[in-house]
Amino acid sequence: MSPAQSSPAHDSEAYDVVVVGAGFAGMYMLHRLRGLGFSARVYEQGGGVGGTWYWNRYPGARCDVESMQYSYSFSEELQQEWDWSERYAPQAEILEYANHVADRFDLRRDIQFDTRVERAVFDEQANAWSVTISDGKTVEAKFVVLATGCLSNARKPDIQGLENFKGPVYHTGNWPHEPVDFVGLRVGLIGTGSSGIQSAPIIAEQARHLTVFQRTANFSIPARNAALTDEERNAFRNNYPEIRRFAREIARNGIYAEQPDRGALDDSEDARRAKYKARWDRGGLTFMSAYNNLGLDLAANDTAANYVRSKITEIVKDATTAKLLQPSSHPIGTKRICIDTDYFATFNRPNVSLVDIKTNPIEEITANAVRVAGTGHEVDALVLATGFDAMTGSVARIDIRGRGGRTLNQKWAEGPKTYLGLMSAGFPNLFIITGPGSPSVLSNMIVSIEQHVDWIADCLVHMRKQGLATMEAGGEAEDKWVAHVNEVAHGTLYPQANSWYMGANIPGKPRIFMPYIGGVGVYRRICDEVAAKGYEGFVMTRAEQPRRVVTG
């Protein structure tokens, strides 16, 4: 039945597609499904749209992809009408944009907020999913699309005594919606990944004292954020067709930028340093595209890493602190490189101190202190910038049962297995947007989201036209793809880092390189070729009897 025929008062509703999550992936998926005549319902555990940007409201939260590129391309009118205010949009503005999209395309009427999907069970006789939501209701869907996001399951660290702390405890990935005031407080910040690096300067401006507890020093490049001028906005708008084409087809990471034509060791030391300086002065992620072999060759990578270490030494006045802030455990770029505003300079403030917890891990947290190496660092509030159970965490929270009652968590116990990052064998009609095995977090997420949504939408139309009942990844194709993803990764420097790309931040999580590092353009061509060959590698079955096409 269509949404118009179903009623919230009924115990059972049926849709063509249930979408889990109303972030940028879920919203665009809903928009495409509607346009193709599929009935759909989106369930979102938050109170509004925006996904990552609904939850991550910590001080300084900002996208690391330039705002003119971190935006939808599916609507020319939307591209031309929305005015981004800054080079790197802050969280509040990105959330405002998400709400604008929801309103402009009237998406909210098919989204149910404050609702978690608890369970999804595939009925092999009916060839449909039974989806149980947090209000106890069960709905039926022929297809389920997981738009749960790669960075939406905040990881709370397992630190002895954390439950005994008497002050407020905040997690950057699940920040309060009301303003948090740190004025006059002693604040402990645990974690120096992207959210820690972004929030530290803001917290330091308010707090009486900020103590940063660092386990792993991270490379960070200045953002050089600034207000966008009309001239800059129009330059993008007038060239959007070429910018979007380049991001989809040519750029490895889905970001429009000048492409390097040589390796780092092909230039003289002076020329190389000048190139790094130009990228450092411009700011942003394009620092890593100064040369074409920084992710492949350790000697080349060392030249970039040493440049950044030298800049940290220049900025940070205390030599001991500067040394601690210089990353030494991984090649630059093999953990997601951060961009910041005055992060390293923050450690020159008299009210900021750095505590090394790599050499001496946190022993325990007491009612009012964090104990390290026998010393209690007194704090009034704690900020946990400890990241996410990335790529798989949000999916793992749902009890998903496929053929034979096998759960997805059981199947992924030794690491996530997908074909193209889109489907997992044994789980028919279950699609994943930007799942493990796709470029996802190694790319401009919206470029990858739009590609996956469009591919899934085309696939559903194909199934409808052909009268197909089910589709799932073939086991052999899946095994070959997982092997390929890891083979490509191990041809780079990336596996040398204990990063969340490999699940290394989650104790007990299998170490497997999750995103596809072969590049956005290459990946898109592979997906298109698979579809052109009749969805090669996927297994499809026909309905035993004609099924009525359900339209919205």
C-alpha positions as CSV (number, residue, x, y, z in Angstrom):
1,M,0.0,0.0,0.0
2,S,1.1,3.6,-0.4
3,P,1.6,6.0,2.5
4,A,-1.8,7.6,1.6
5,Q,-3.5,4.2,2.1
6,S,-1.7,3.4,5.4
7,S,-2.6,4.9,8.7
8,P,-0.4,5.5,11.8
9,A,-3.2,4.0,13.9
10,H,-2.9,0.6,12.2
11,D,-0.5,-1.9,13.6
12,S,0.9,-2.8,10.2
13,E,2.0,-0.6,7.3
14,A,3.6,-1.7,4.1
15,Y,6.0,0.3,1.8
16,D,8.2,-0.5,-1.1
17,V,11.2,0.8,0.7
18,V,12.1,1.6,4.3
19,V,15.1,3.9,4.6
20,V,17.0,4.0,7.9
21,G,18.4,7.5,8.6
22,A,17.5,11.0,7.5
23,G,21.0,12.5,7.0
24,F,22.2,13.6,3.5
25,A,22.0,10.0,2.2
26,G,18.5,9.3,3.6
27,M,17.0,12.6,2.3
28,Y,18.3,12.2,-1.2
29,M,17.3,8.5,-1.3
30,L,13.7,9.5,-0.3
31,H,13.7,12.2,-3.0
32,R,14.7,9.8,-5.7
33,L,12.3,7.1,-4.6
34,R,9.4,9.5,-4.7
35,G,10.3,10.7,-8.1
36,L,10.3,7.1,-9.4
37,G,6.9,6.2,-7.9
38,F,8.1,4.0,-5.0
39,S,6.4,4.3,-1.7
40,A,8.9,5.0,1.1
41,R,9.2,5.7,4.8
42,V,12.3,7.1,6.5
43,Y,13.0,6.4,10.2
44,E,15.3,8.7,12.0
45,Q,16.4,8.3,15.6
46,G,17.2,12.0,15.9
47,G,14.7,14.8,16.3
48,G,15.5,16.3,12.9
49,V,17.3,15.8,9.6
50,G,21.0,16.2,9.1
51,G,22.5,13.0,10.4
52,T,26.1,13.7,11.4
53,W,25.4,17.4,11.5
54,Y,22.4,16.9,13.8
55,W,24.5,15.1,16.5
56,N,27.9,16.7,16.2
57,R,27.3,20.2,17.7
58,Y,30.6,20.4,19.6
59,P,32.4,23.8,19.7
60,G,34.2,24.4,16.5
61,A,32.4,21.6,14.5
62,R,33.0,22.3,10.9
63,C,33.2,20.3,7.6
64,D,36.7,19.6,6.2
65,V,35.5,19.8,2.6
66,E,34.8,23.3,1.2
67,S,31.2,24.2,1.5
68,M,30.7,25.0,-2.2
69,Q,31.6,21.3,-2.8
70,Y,30.1,19.8,0.3
71,S,26.6,20.2,-1.2
72,Y,24.1,18.4,-3.3
73,S,24.4,18.5,-7.1
74,F,21.1,16.8,-8.0
75,S,19.2,20.1,-8.3
76,E,20.6,23.0,-10.3
77,E,18.1,25.4,-8.6
78,L,19.4,24.3,-5.2
79,Q,23.0,24.8,-6.2
80,Q,22.3,28.3,-7.5
81,E,20.0,29.5,-4.7
82,W,21.9,28.5,-1.5
83,D,24.4,31.0,-0.2
84,W,27.2,29.5,1.8
85,S,28.7,32.1,4.1
86,E,32.2,30.6,4.7
87,R,34.8,28.6,2.9
88,Y,34.3,25.8,5.5
89,A,30.8,25.8,6.7
90,P,30.2,25.4,10.4
91,Q,27.9,22.7,11.8
92,A,24.9,25.1,12.4
93,E,25.0,26.3,8.8
94,I,25.2,22.7,7.4
95,L,22.3,21.8,9.5
96,E,20.4,24.8,8.3
97,Y,21.1,23.7,4.7
98,A,19.8,20.2,5.5
99,N,16.6,21.6,6.9
100,H,16.3,23.9,3.8
101,V,16.5,20.8,1.6
102,A,14.0,18.9,3.6
103,D,11.6,21.8,3.4
104,R,12.2,22.7,-0.3
105,F,11.5,19.1,-1.4
106,D,8.8,18.5,1.2
107,L,10.6,15.5,2.6
108,R,9.4,15.6,6.3
109,R,5.9,14.1,5.5
110,D,7.6,10.7,4.8
111,I,10.1,10.9,7.7
112,Q,9.3,9.7,11.2
113,F,11.7,11.3,13.8
114,D,12.7,10.2,17.2
115,T,12.3,6.6,16.0
116,R,15.0,3.9,16.0
117,V,14.9,0.9,13.8
118,E,15.4,-1.9,16.3
119,R,15.1,-5.0,14.1
120,A,14.8,-6.0,10.4
121,V,14.0,-9.7,9.5
122,F,13.9,-11.0,6.0
123,D,10.9,-13.3,5.3
124,E,12.1,-15.7,2.6
125,Q,8.6,-16.8,1.7
126,A,7.2,-13.3,1.2
127,N,10.5,-11.9,-0.1
128,A,10.0,-8.9,2.1
129,W,11.5,-7.3,5.2
130,S,9.7,-7.1,8.5
131,V,11.0,-3.9,10.2
132,T,10.4,-3.3,13.9
133,I,10.7,0.3,15.2
134,S,11.2,1.7,18.7
135,D,7.5,2.4,19.3
136,G,6.9,-1.3,19.0
137,K,5.2,-1.2,15.6
138,T,6.3,-3.5,12.7
139,V,6.1,-2.4,9.1
140,E,6.7,-4.4,5.9
141,A,9.0,-3.4,3.1
142,K,10.2,-5.1,0.0
143,F,13.5,-3.2,0.3
144,V,15.5,-1.7,3.2
145,V,18.1,0.9,2.6
146,L,20.6,1.6,5.3
147,A,21.5,5.3,5.3
148,T,22.9,5.1,8.8
149,G,26.0,7.1,8.1
150,C,29.7,6.3,8.6
151,L,30.3,8.5,11.5
152,S,27.1,8.5,13.6
153,N,27.7,6.0,16.3
154,A,29.7,7.8,19.1
155,R,32.2,5.7,20.9
156,K,32.3,6.1,24.6
157,P,35.7,5.0,26.0
158,D,36.1,2.3,28.5
159,I,38.0,4.2,31.2
160,Q,38.1,3.0,34.7
161,G,36.0,5.2,37.0
162,L,34.4,7.3,34.3
163,E,31.0,6.6,35.9
164,N,32.3,8.1,39.2
165,F,33.0,11.5,37.8
166,K,30.8,14.1,39.5
167,G,31.0,16.8,36.8
168,P,29.3,17.0,33.4
169,V,30.6,14.6,30.7
170,Y,30.1,15.5,27.1
171,H,30.8,13.5,23.9
172,T,31.6,15.5,20.8
173,G,29.6,13.0,18.7
174,N,26.4,13.5,20.9
175,W,26.6,17.1,22.0
176,P,23.7,18.8,23.8
177,H,21.5,21.0,21.7
178,E,21.6,23.8,24.2
179,P,24.8,25.9,24.5
180,V,27.4,24.5,26.9
181,D,29.2,27.2,29.0
182,F,32.8,26.3,30.1
183,V,33.6,29.8,31.5
184,G,35.5,29.5,34.7
185,L,35.7,25.7,34.6
186,R,38.7,23.4,34.5
187,V,38.0,21.2,31.5
188,G,39.6,17.9,30.6
189,L,39.6,17.0,26.8
190,I,40.3,13.4,26.0
191,G,41.2,12.7,22.4
192,T,43.0,14.6,19.7
193,G,41.3,13.5,16.5
194,S,39.4,15.9,14.3
195,S,36.7,16.8,16.9
196,G,39.3,17.3,19.6
197,I,41.5,19.4,17.3
198,Q,38.5,21.5,16.3
199,S,37.0,22.0,19.7
200,A,40.2,22.6,21.8
201,P,40.8,26.3,20.6
202,I,37.2,27.2,21.3
203,I,37.1,25.6,24.7
204,A,40.4,27.1,25.7
205,E,39.0,30.6,25.0
206,Q,36.3,30.0,27.6
207,A,37.8,27.6,30.2
208,R,39.8,28.6,33.3
209,H,42.1,25.8,32.3
210,L,42.0,23.2,29.6
211,T,44.0,19.9,30.0
212,V,44.3,18.0,26.7
213,F,44.9,14.2,27.1
214,Q,46.7,13.0,24.0
215,R,47.2,9.3,23.1
216,T,48.1,9.8,19.5
217,A,49.4,13.1,18.0
218,N,47.7,13.8,14.7
219,F,48.7,15.7,11.6
220,S,46.7,18.8,11.0
221,I,46.7,21.5,8.3
222,P,45.4,25.1,8.9
223,A,42.0,25.6,7.4
224,R,42.5,29.3,6.5
225,N,38.8,29.6,6.8
226,A,37.3,32.9,5.7
227,A,34.0,34.4,4.6
228,L,33.1,33.7,1.0
229,T,32.7,36.6,-1.3
230,D,30.0,36.9,-4.0
231,E,32.8,36.6,-6.6
232,E,34.0,33.3,-5.1
233,R,30.5,31.9,-4.8
234,N,29.7,32.8,-8.4
235,A,33.0,31.4,-9.7
236,F,31.8,28.0,-8.4
237,R,28.2,28.4,-9.5
238,N,29.2,29.3,-13.1
239,N,31.6,26.3,-13.3
240,Y,29.5,23.8,-11.4
241,P,29.0,21.4,-14.4
242,E,32.8,20.9,-14.8
243,I,33.4,20.9,-11.0
244,R,30.9,18.2,-10.4
245,R,32.1,16.1,-13.4
246,F,35.7,16.4,-12.3
247,A,34.8,15.4,-8.7
248,R,32.8,12.3,-9.9
249,E,35.0,11.1,-12.7
250,I,38.6,12.2,-12.1
251,A,39.4,13.2,-8.5
252,R,40.4,10.3,-6.3
253,N,38.6,11.8,-3.3
254,G,35.7,13.5,-5.0
255,I,37.1,17.0,-4.5
256,Y,37.7,19.4,-7.3
257,A,41.4,20.5,-7.0
258,E,44.5,20.9,-9.0
259,Q,45.9,17.4,-9.7
260,P,49.6,16.7,-9.1
261,D,51.8,15.7,-12.1
262,R,54.8,14.3,-10.3
263,G,56.1,12.6,-7.2
264,A,57.7,14.4,-4.2
265,L,61.2,13.2,-5.0
266,D,61.0,14.5,-8.6
267,D,61.4,18.0,-7.3
268,S,64.4,19.6,-5.6
269,E,64.3,20.2,-1.9
270,D,63.8,23.9,-2.4
271,A,61.0,23.4,-5.0
272,R,59.3,20.8,-2.8
273,R,59.4,23.1,0.3
274,A,58.0,26.0,-1.8
275,K,55.1,23.7,-2.9
276,Y,54.3,22.6,0.6
277,K,54.4,26.2,1.8
278,A,52.0,27.2,-0.9
279,R,49.6,24.4,0.2
280,W,50.1,25.2,3.9
281,D,49.4,28.9,3.3
282,R,46.3,28.1,1.3
283,G,45.1,25.6,3.9
284,G,42.9,22.6,3.7
285,L,42.9,19.0,2.6
286,T,44.6,19.8,-0.8
287,F,48.0,19.8,1.1
288,M,48.0,16.0,0.5
289,S,47.6,16.4,-3.2
290,A,50.8,18.4,-3.6
291,Y,52.4,15.3,-5.1
292,N,50.9,12.1,-6.6
293,N,52.8,9.6,-4.4
294,L,52.4,10.8,-0.9
295,G,50.1,7.9,0.0
296,L,52.3,5.3,-1.8
297,D,55.9,5.9,-1.1
298,L,57.3,6.3,2.4
299,A,60.3,8.4,1.4
300,A,58.0,10.8,-0.4
301,N,55.5,10.8,2.5
302,D,58.4,11.6,4.9
303,T,59.0,14.9,3.1
304,A,55.4,16.1,3.7
305,A,55.4,14.7,7.3
306,N,58.6,16.4,8.1
307,Y,57.4,19.7,6.7
308,V,54.3,19.6,9.0
309,R,56.4,18.6,12.0
310,S,58.7,21.6,11.3
311,K,55.6,23.9,11.2
312,I,54.5,22.6,14.6
313,T,58.0,23.3,16.0
314,E,57.7,26.9,14.6
315,I,54.3,27.5,16.1
316,V,54.5,25.9,19.6
317,K,56.9,27.8,21.9
318,D,57.5,25.1,24.5
319,A,59.9,22.5,22.9
320,T,58.7,19.6,25.0
321,T,55.0,20.3,24.1
322,A,55.9,20.8,20.4
323,K,57.7,17.4,20.4
324,L,54.7,15.7,21.9
325,L,52.4,17.3,19.3
326,Q,54.5,16.0,16.4
327,P,53.0,12.7,15.0
328,S,55.6,9.9,14.8
329,S,53.5,6.7,14.8
330,H,52.0,6.9,11.3
331,P,52.7,8.3,7.8
332,I,50.9,11.6,7.1
333,G,47.5,11.1,5.6
334,T,47.1,7.5,6.6
335,K,44.8,8.6,9.4
336,R,42.3,11.2,8.2
337,I,44.2,14.4,8.1
338,C,42.7,17.2,10.2
339,I,42.2,20.8,9.3
340,D,42.2,23.3,12.1
341,T,42.0,26.9,13.2
342,D,44.8,27.8,15.6
343,Y,45.0,24.3,17.2
344,F,48.8,24.2,17.7
345,A,48.9,27.9,18.8
346,T,46.4,27.0,21.5
347,F,49.1,25.3,23.4
348,N,50.9,28.6,23.8
349,R,48.1,29.8,26.0
350,P,48.9,29.9,29.7
351,N,45.6,28.1,30.6
352,V,46.3,25.1,28.3
353,S,48.4,22.0,29.1
354,L,49.1,18.8,27.3
355,V,49.3,15.4,29.0
356,D,50.8,12.4,27.2
357,I,48.7,9.3,27.7
358,K,50.4,7.2,25.2
359,T,53.5,6.7,27.4
360,N,51.4,6.7,30.6
361,P,47.7,5.7,29.9
362,I,44.9,7.1,32.0
363,E,44.8,5.0,35.2
364,E,41.4,6.1,36.3
365,I,38.9,8.9,36.6
366,T,37.9,9.9,40.0
367,A,35.1,12.2,41.2
368,N,37.0,15.3,40.2
369,A,40.2,14.3,38.4
370,V,41.9,12.3,35.7
371,R,44.8,10.3,37.1
372,V,47.8,9.8,34.9
373,A,51.2,8.4,36.2
374,G,50.1,8.8,39.7
375,T,49.1,12.5,39.3
376,G,45.5,13.6,39.5
377,H,44.7,16.4,37.0
378,E,41.7,18.1,38.6
379,V,38.9,19.0,36.2
380,D,35.3,20.2,36.6
381,A,34.0,19.0,33.2
382,L,35.1,16.3,30.8
383,V,34.9,16.3,27.0
384,L,35.2,13.0,25.3
385,A,36.5,13.5,21.7
386,T,36.9,9.7,21.3
387,G,35.4,9.3,17.9
388,F,33.1,6.7,16.5
389,D,32.6,3.1,15.8
390,A,33.0,4.0,12.2
391,M,31.6,2.5,9.0
392,T,29.8,-0.4,10.8
393,G,28.8,0.8,14.2
394,S,25.4,2.2,13.4
395,V,24.5,-0.9,11.3
396,A,25.6,-3.2,14.2
397,R,23.1,-1.6,16.5
398,I,20.2,-3.0,14.4
399,D,19.3,-6.7,14.7
400,I,19.4,-7.5,11.0
401,R,18.5,-11.1,10.1
402,G,18.8,-12.4,6.5
403,R,18.5,-15.8,5.0
404,G,18.3,-18.6,7.5
405,G,17.9,-16.2,10.4
406,R,21.6,-15.3,10.3
407,T,22.4,-11.9,11.6
408,L,24.5,-9.3,9.8
409,N,26.6,-9.0,13.0
410,Q,27.3,-12.7,12.9
411,K,28.4,-12.5,9.3
412,W,30.6,-9.5,9.9
413,A,32.1,-10.9,13.1
414,E,35.5,-11.2,11.3
415,G,35.1,-7.9,9.5
416,P,32.5,-6.4,7.2
417,K,32.0,-8.2,3.9
418,T,30.1,-6.5,1.0
419,Y,30.1,-6.4,-2.7
420,L,30.9,-2.9,-3.9
421,G,30.0,-1.6,-0.4
422,L,26.3,-1.8,-1.6
423,M,25.0,-5.2,-0.5
424,S,26.1,-8.2,1.6
425,A,25.5,-11.8,0.5
426,G,22.7,-13.6,2.4
427,F,20.7,-10.3,2.9
428,P,18.4,-9.9,-0.1
429,N,17.0,-6.5,-1.0
430,L,19.1,-4.8,1.7
431,F,21.2,-1.9,0.4
432,I,23.8,0.1,2.2
433,I,24.7,3.7,1.2
434,T,28.5,4.4,1.4
435,G,29.1,1.1,3.3
436,P,32.4,-0.6,3.9
437,G,34.0,-1.5,0.6
438,S,33.1,1.8,-1.0
439,P,35.1,5.1,-1.1
440,S,32.8,6.6,1.6
441,V,35.0,8.3,4.3
442,L,38.0,8.6,1.9
443,S,36.0,10.9,-0.3
444,N,33.7,14.0,-0.3
445,M,30.8,12.1,1.3
446,I,28.1,13.9,-0.7
447,V,29.6,12.9,-4.0
448,S,29.7,9.3,-2.9
449,I,26.2,9.5,-1.4
450,E,24.7,10.8,-4.6
451,Q,26.5,8.1,-6.6
452,H,25.2,5.3,-4.4
453,V,21.6,6.6,-4.2
454,D,21.5,7.0,-8.0
455,W,22.8,3.4,-8.5
456,I,20.3,2.0,-6.0
457,A,17.5,3.9,-7.6
458,D,18.4,2.7,-11.1
459,C,18.6,-0.9,-9.7
460,L,15.1,-0.7,-8.2
461,V,13.7,0.5,-11.5
462,H,15.5,-2.4,-13.3
463,M,14.0,-4.9,-10.9
464,R,10.5,-3.4,-11.3
465,K,10.7,-3.5,-15.0
466,Q,12.0,-7.1,-15.1
467,G,9.5,-8.4,-12.5
468,L,12.3,-9.4,-10.1
469,A,11.6,-10.3,-6.5
470,T,15.0,-10.3,-4.9
471,M,18.5,-9.2,-5.4
472,E,21.6,-9.9,-3.3
473,A,25.4,-10.0,-3.6
474,G,26.8,-13.2,-4.9
475,G,29.1,-14.9,-2.4
476,E,32.0,-15.3,-4.9
477,A,31.7,-11.7,-6.2
478,E,31.7,-10.5,-2.6
479,D,34.8,-12.5,-1.6
480,K,36.6,-11.2,-4.7
481,W,35.6,-7.6,-3.9
482,V,36.7,-7.8,-0.3
483,A,40.1,-9.2,-1.4
484,H,40.4,-6.4,-4.0
485,V,39.6,-3.7,-1.5
486,N,42.3,-5.0,0.8
487,E,44.8,-5.6,-2.0
488,V,44.4,-2.0,-3.2
489,A,44.8,-0.7,0.4
490,H,47.9,-2.7,1.0
491,G,49.5,-1.2,-2.1
492,T,49.5,2.1,-0.2
493,L,50.8,3.3,3.2
494,Y,47.3,3.5,4.8
495,P,47.4,0.1,6.6
496,Q,50.5,1.3,8.5
497,A,48.3,3.4,10.7
498,N,46.2,2.1,13.6
499,S,43.3,4.1,12.3
500,W,39.5,3.9,12.4
501,Y,39.7,3.1,8.7
502,M,40.7,-0.4,10.0
503,G,38.6,-0.4,13.2
504,A,41.7,0.0,15.3
505,N,40.0,2.5,17.7
506,I,37.5,-0.2,18.8
507,P,38.8,-2.9,21.2
508,G,38.2,-6.3,19.7
509,K,37.0,-5.1,16.4
510,P,38.6,-7.1,13.5
511,R,41.3,-5.3,11.6
512,I,40.3,-5.0,8.0
513,F,40.7,-2.0,5.8
514,M,37.1,-0.9,5.3
515,P,36.9,1.9,2.7
516,Y,37.8,1.4,-1.0
517,I,40.9,3.4,-1.7
518,G,41.0,3.0,-5.4
519,G,39.5,6.3,-6.1
520,V,36.0,7.8,-6.6
521,G,36.2,7.8,-10.4
522,V,37.5,4.3,-10.7
523,Y,34.9,3.0,-8.3
524,R,32.1,4.7,-10.2
525,R,33.2,3.1,-13.4
526,I,33.3,-0.3,-11.8
527,C,29.7,0.1,-10.4
528,D,28.5,1.4,-13.8
529,E,30.1,-1.6,-15.6
530,V,28.5,-4.0,-13.2
531,A,25.1,-2.5,-13.8
532,A,25.7,-2.5,-17.6
533,K,26.4,-6.2,-17.5
534,G,23.0,-7.0,-16.0
535,Y,24.3,-6.4,-12.4
536,E,27.1,-8.9,-12.8
537,G,28.0,-10.5,-9.5
538,F,24.5,-10.1,-8.0
539,V,22.0,-12.9,-7.7
540,M,18.4,-12.0,-8.7
541,T,15.3,-14.1,-8.5
542,R,11.9,-13.7,-10.1
543,A,8.6,-13.6,-8.2
544,E,6.8,-16.9,-8.3
545,Q,3.7,-15.1,-9.3
546,P,3.2,-11.5,-10.6
547,R,3.3,-9.0,-7.8
548,R,1.3,-5.8,-7.9
549,V,3.6,-2.8,-8.3
550,V,3.2,-0.5,-5.3
551,T,3.3,3.2,-6.0
552,G,3.1,6.2,-3.9
